[in-house]
Amino acid sequence: MKQDQLKQIKQAAGKLAQASEKTRNLFLEKLAEVVLRRQKDILQANFKDVLVARKSKLAPALIDRLRLDQKGIPGIVDKIREVRK
């Protein structure tokens, strides 16, 4: 991730923290929808991250925590929606 992307994320997080509950909840629902829609992209990026972690000789336990499979996506979406409530 590039520095300018990190800066934009921090700025957006600050704005979201100050937003109304209705706006935050709408954002969280849209985020859940995007995660479901882009799960193939997310899984491909995660696969690459796991490969880099292995090449970097990261501890196997940490690699296991990093690894995401198709069964994990609905759990992520559920957690996002729980925050919304």
Buried (B, 14 or more C-beta within 10 A) or exposed (E): EEEEEEEEEEEEEEEEEEEEEEEBBEBBEEBBEBBBEEBEEBBEEBEEBBEEBEEEEBEEEEBEEBEBEEEBBEEBBEEBBEEBE
